[in-house]
């Protein structure tokens, strides 16, 4: 689910691009974060806690809580809520 229009804010959507997550092709837009694109595609669990393996997802959206940490292109601990899709 993406915000298509807003009564106050103006959204300028970039061109449509794609990336792969666990072998699945995910649609995204230029200027969109990895976490936002995954959330829009229905992916709610981004990782699990190390000790108890509790599910973690898109939480703060500003890179402070660490719930969105994922391995991206082989790089561990990427904050996907502030990292743009490439």
Buried (B, 14 or more C-beta within 10 A) or exposed (E): EBEEEEEEEEEEEEEEBEBEBEEEEBBBBEBBBBBBBBBBBEBEEBBEEEEEEEEBBBBEBEBEBBBBBBEBEEEEEBBBBBBBBE
